[in-house]
Amino acid sequence: MVEPMESLIQALGALPAEQSRLEIDSLSQQLATILESLEQMQQKEKPYLLALYQTKLGELEYRLLTLQIECRALQQRIELAMIKLNRGEPLTQQHLDEFEAQTQQTLLAWQAQLKQQAEALASGLAYMQGLTAVDGSSVQRAKQAYRRLARLLHPDVNPQHQALFEHYWSSVQEAYRQIDADLLEALLQIVETAAAQSQQSKEMPVETIARLKMLIEQQSERLVTLRKQPPFCWAEQLQDEHWLAERQITLETAITLETQRWSQLISRHADIAARVQAEV
């Protein structure tokens, strides 16, 4: 069976040198653009969308989760007590203390979930408060420099520049995350000089074209898949006031119902406590 890469190489055949060079340059640019989009999603869009979600809905979700955990704890205390009562066994304060200890142990996992939600809410609010306006021209300069650096450094585009990738790529990513156009342009000058002096690729042009086409297809599919997943699929919803209003109403309704359930559980637990006191 012919592998996809081998099949693609066979289909390309031998191309004139100038045509090969132009096609490699075009494909490298396409791949770099896709890689830049993926980096933009992970470094800029993802934290922004997560923070925006928390500012819009996080407080309601935290309130709901708090109530749900309180109800679970009450329900567990009641169920443990009712097991005793249904068996016709006496229920003492010592038993209630034991049930409380068991519930507290169970609460550890629930509280970890609540803590995680609280941290996400606080982080989201802090992120949104810390956002500063960035000049549009700086953003464009940063993108252009990053895209060129991706073409030169990224091992998917230029595997022969692995050493340069290992040395500079983390600095490039951090500068891009900060939208530091000046630093990216300075890094670009350094990398371009180093790349020109490094060993050229030993791949044949047809192999390079086949590899780039394969990677473009793979990374394009990855880009499409990511767009369908949270938090990227929230991008339009979080800008839709109608969707937000419906989601807020849903959460507020759930909070109301959970509050009613909490009140009922409190009453049942108080009844059980009263029975214990009467039997002591």
C-alpha positions in Angstrom: 0.0 0.0 0.0 1.4 3.4 -1.0 1.8 5.8 2.0 0.0 9.2 1.6 3.3 11.1 1.5 4.8 8.7 -1.2 1.6 9.0 -3.2 1.7 12.8 -3.1 5.4 12.8 -4.2 4.6 10.5 -7.1 1.7 12.8 -8.2 3.9 15.9 -8.1 6.6 14.3 -10.3 9.6 16.4 -11.3 9.0 20.2 -11.3 11.1 22.9 -12.9 13.5 24.5 -10.4 11.9 28.0 -10.5 8.4 26.6 -10.3 9.4 24.4 -7.3 11.0 27.4 -5.5 7.9 29.5 -6.0 5.6 26.8 -4.9 7.7 26.0 -1.8 7.7 29.7 -0.9 3.9 29.9 -1.3 3.2 26.7 0.6 5.6 27.8 3.4 3.6 31.1 3.7 0.3 29.2 3.9 1.6 26.9 6.6 3.1 29.8 8.5 -0.2 31.6 8.4 -2.0 28.6 9.7 0.6 28.2 12.5 0.2 31.8 13.3 -3.6 31.4 13.6 -3.2 28.4 15.9 -0.7 30.3 18.1 -3.1 33.3 18.1 -5.9 31.1 19.3 -4.0 29.5 22.1 -2.1 32.5 23.3 -4.6 35.3 22.8 -8.1 34.1 22.0 -8.3 31.2 24.5 -7.4 33.3 27.7 -9.6 36.1 26.5 -12.7 33.9 25.8 -12.3 32.1 29.1 -12.0 35.4 30.9 -15.0 36.9 29.0 -17.1 33.8 29.8 -16.3 34.2 33.5 -17.2 37.9 33.5 -20.5 37.2 31.8 -21.6 34.0 33.5 -19.0 32.9 36.0 -20.6 34.5 39.1 -23.9 32.8 38.4 -22.2 29.5 37.8 -20.3 29.9 41.1 -23.5 30.6 43.0 -25.2 27.6 41.5 -22.3 25.3 42.2 -22.1 26.5 45.8 -25.8 25.7 46.3 -25.4 22.3 44.6 -22.6 21.4 46.9 -24.5 22.5 50.0 -27.5 20.5 48.9 -25.4 17.4 48.3 -23.9 17.7 51.8 -27.3 18.1 53.4 -28.7 15.2 51.4 -25.8 12.9 52.4 -26.3 13.8 56.1 -30.0 13.1 55.9 -29.6 9.8 54.0 -27.1 8.5 56.6 -29.4 9.5 59.4 -32.5 7.9 57.7 -30.7 4.6 57.3 -30.5 4.4 61.1 -34.0 5.5 61.6 -35.5 3.2 59.0 -33.9 0.3 60.8 -35.5 1.3 64.0 -32.1 2.0 65.6 -31.6 4.9 68.1 -30.0 8.0 66.6 -27.7 9.9 68.9 -25.6 13.0 68.7 -22.6 10.9 68.3 -24.1 9.3 65.2 -24.7 12.8 63.8 -21.1 13.7 64.5 -19.9 10.6 62.6 -22.2 11.4 59.7 -20.8 15.0 59.7 -17.2 13.6 59.5 -18.1 11.3 56.6 -19.8 14.3 54.8 -16.8 16.5 55.4 -14.6 13.8 53.8 -16.9 13.7 50.7 -16.9 17.5 50.6 -13.2 17.6 50.0 -13.6 16.7 46.3 -16.6 19.0 45.9 -14.7 21.9 47.6 -11.8 21.4 45.2 -14.3 21.8 42.3 -15.7 25.0 44.0 -12.2 26.3 44.5 -11.3 25.7 40.9 -14.4 27.7 39.8 -13.6 30.5 42.2 -10.1 30.7 40.9 -11.3 30.8 37.3 -13.7 33.6 38.1 -11.1 35.6 39.9 -8.6 35.0 37.1 -11.1 36.0 34.5 -12.0 39.2 36.2 -8.4 40.1 36.7 -7.5 39.3 33.1 -10.3 41.6 31.8 -9.3 44.4 34.1 -5.7 44.1 33.0 -6.4 44.3 29.3 -4.9 47.4 27.6 -5.6 48.8 24.2 -3.0 47.8 21.6 -2.2 50.0 18.6 -3.5 48.4 15.4 -0.3 49.0 13.5 1.7 47.2 16.3 -0.6 44.2 16.0 -0.1 44.0 12.3 3.7 44.4 12.6 3.7 41.7 15.3 1.7 39.3 13.1 3.9 39.9 10.0 7.1 39.3 12.0 5.7 36.3 13.7 4.6 34.7 10.5 8.0 35.2 8.9 9.7 33.8 12.1 7.4 30.8 11.9 8.5 30.2 8.3 12.1 30.3 9.3 12.0 28.6 12.7 9.1 26.2 13.0 10.3 22.6 12.5 7.1 21.8 10.4 8.2 24.5 7.9 12.0 24.3 8.1 13.1 21.1 9.8 16.7 22.0 9.0 16.5 24.9 11.5 15.9 22.7 14.6 18.7 24.3 16.5 17.5 27.8 15.8 14.0 26.7 16.8 15.1 25.4 20.2 17.1 28.6 20.8 14.7 31.3 19.8 11.1 29.9 19.6 10.1 30.4 23.2 11.3 34.0 23.0 9.2 34.4 19.8 6.1 33.0 21.5 6.4 35.2 24.5 7.0 38.3 22.4 4.0 37.5 20.3 1.8 36.9 23.4 2.8 40.4 24.6 2.3 41.8 21.0 5.9 43.2 21.2 6.4 44.1 17.6 9.8 45.7 18.2 11.2 42.6 19.8 9.7 40.3 17.2 11.3 42.4 14.4 14.6 42.3 16.2 14.4 38.6 16.6 13.5 38.3 13.0 16.7 40.1 11.9 18.8 37.8 14.1 17.1 34.7 12.9 17.2 35.6 9.3 21.0 36.2 9.5 21.5 32.9 11.4 19.3 31.0 9.0 21.2 32.3 6.0 24.4 30.9 7.4 22.9 27.5 8.4 23.0 24.4 6.4 20.4 24.2 3.6 17.8 21.5 3.5 18.8 18.2 2.0 15.3 17.5 1.0 14.5 17.3 -2.7 12.1 20.1 -3.9 9.3 17.6 -4.6 9.7 16.0 -1.2 9.6 19.5 0.4 6.4 20.4 -1.5 4.7 17.1 -0.6 5.6 17.5 3.1 4.3 21.1 3.2 1.0 20.1 1.5 0.5 17.3 3.9 1.2 19.6 6.9 -1.1 22.3 5.6 -3.9 19.8 5.3 -3.3 18.4 8.8 -3.0 21.8 10.5 -6.0 23.1 8.6 -8.1 20.3 10.0 -6.7 21.0 13.5 -7.7 24.6 13.1 -11.3 23.7 12.1 -11.6 21.2 14.9 -10.4 23.7 17.5 -12.9 26.3 16.3 -15.7 23.8 17.2 -14.5 23.2 20.8 -14.8 25.4 23.9 -13.8 28.1 24.5 -13.4 28.9 20.8 -17.0 27.9 19.9 -18.1 30.5 22.4 -16.7 33.4 20.4 -19.9 34.3 18.7 -22.2 33.3 21.6 -20.4 35.6 24.0 -21.1 38.6 21.7 -24.7 37.6 21.3 -26.8 39.5 23.9 -29.8 37.2 23.3 -27.8 34.1 23.9 -26.3 35.6 27.0 -29.6 36.7 28.4 -31.1 33.2 27.8 -28.1 31.5 29.5 -28.3 33.9 32.5 -32.0 33.2 32.8 -31.3 29.5 32.7 -28.7 29.8 35.5 -30.9 32.1 37.6 -33.8 29.7 37.3 -31.5 26.8 38.4 -30.3 28.9 41.3 -33.9 29.6 42.4 -34.8 25.9 42.2 -31.7 24.9 44.1 -32.3 27.5 46.8 -35.8 26.0 47.3 -34.3 22.5 47.5 -31.7 23.8 50.0 -34.5 25.2 52.2 -36.4 21.9 52.1 -33.3 20.0 53.0 -32.5 22.4 55.9 -36.0 21.8 57.2 -35.7 18.0 57.0 -32.3 18.1 58.6 -33.7 20.2 61.5 -36.5 17.7 62.0 -33.9 14.9 62.3 -31.9 16.9 64.7 -35.0 17.6 66.8 -35.7 13.8 67.0 -32.2 13.2 68.1 -32.5 15.7 70.9 -35.8 14.1 72.0 -34.2 10.6 72.2 -31.1 11.6 74.1 
